[in-house]
Amino acid sequence: MSYDRVAFVGLGLIASSMFWAMRRAGMGAHVTGYARSEQTRATAREIGLCDTVCDDLASAVRAADLVVLCLPVGAMGEVMAELAPHIKPGATVTDVGSVKRAVIEAVAPHIAPGVHFVPGHPLAGTEHSGPRAGFAELFDNRWCLLTPNGADTAAVAQLSDYWQALGAKVEEMDPDHHDLVLAVTSHAPHLIAYTMVGVADDLHRVTNSEVINFSATGFRDFTRIAASDPTMWRDVFLTNKDATLEILGRFTEELFALQRAIRTGDGEMLHDYFTRTRAIRRGIIDAGQDTDAPDFGRKKR
């Protein structure tokens, strides 16, 4: 059973892509949207994002069967407290945040009896943000992880069907395990990318023009990641602190081992290490989560 009315709270890349994916799938749901920024609401109206763009939270969520929190994780609790009295019994609340335990702790206390809360996280995105950045294909063949945390099974199944209709593959996961997995696959890599770009910026023996003009693909990938929304990633690191610090500790140990191998000329260790890590890349391609095509493997839009 599909939702008759869907409300997006926050109108950036993810909400925009969800809306266009819904339209591509032929969903007839009436979609409302809300953003705190008047400019964002104006842009959404200009591009036809949502059937109705509301100027207040209550109007956006009051009749919704599904409320999707498309917000930085640090804002979830405050916004949920504001909108909670206006959500009707039987509705489902979900989110798209890349941290799950902190979101559950912030949102769950405000969920009224009879309202279902099914946290979620689509593993899809780009370095771009804002309502104009969305596109219908963003979730195709990507995973959406649901962390039901005891939620009603029928509500979970309905949300799973919804995400699959948007093109995603769905799997359920424990919230704490989710946060550890994402610290490995997303959070720590982003922090490393920010650090590497920062190192280049601070290395005064290399000019900015050289960094820009002579960027090899490795550094270009770092800069693409480091161009991601700063508010979102600030909140991710502050709310997934323990898992991120654990993975960064392990990364530091590996980095020291590689430093020692380079210093001592241990070519065999380096070759074996790079052979193992190369196999991970092949596994990602074989799983359909990227392509070995040139130019970052991204489709032109």
ABEGO torsion letter per residue (X at the ends): XBBABBBBBEBBAAAAAAAAAAAAAGBABBBBBBBABAAAAAAAAAAGBEABBBABAAAAAAABABBBBBBBAAAAAAAAAAAAAABBBGBBBBBABABAAAAAAAAAAABBBGBBBBBBBBBBEBABBEAAABBAAAABGBBBBBBAGGBBAAAAAAAAAAAAAAGBBBBBBBAAAAAAAAAAAAAAAAAAAAAAAAAAAABAABBAAAAAAABBAAAAAAAAAAABBAAAAAAAAAAAAAAAAAAAAAAAAAAAAAAAAAAAGBAAAAAAAAAAAAAAAAAAAAAGABBABBGGGBBBX
